[in-house]
């Protein structure tokens, strides 16, 4: 049985993915990308979610015709599952090609507040 914190992460990740989709449909591409980054941070402990988010990021990169991001996401897709399963993922990393895939990053304050509610 999944813990409440795990279920909350799954739901939160789903909300961010849906928000990304909605923002993209409204041509708010920077906002869509931010939601994808938040989904990535939330998804990292789960191999399945982590892989799924990178698929969404890759799809967005293709739609944006961003070659650097496409290449970066392809590499990240290979590392997402092993990183999550081993627990060796860089916390707070947004999952984008403009940030090293090994860099630990500060979690944005609004997202950090949401994650703290998950574990309360």
Secondary structure by P-SEA (a helix, b strand, c coil): cccaaaaaaaaaaaaaaaaaaaaaaacaaaaaaaaaaaaaaaacccaaaaaaaaaaaaaaaaaaccaaaaaaaaaaaacaaaaaaaccccccccccccccccccccccaaaaaaaaaaac
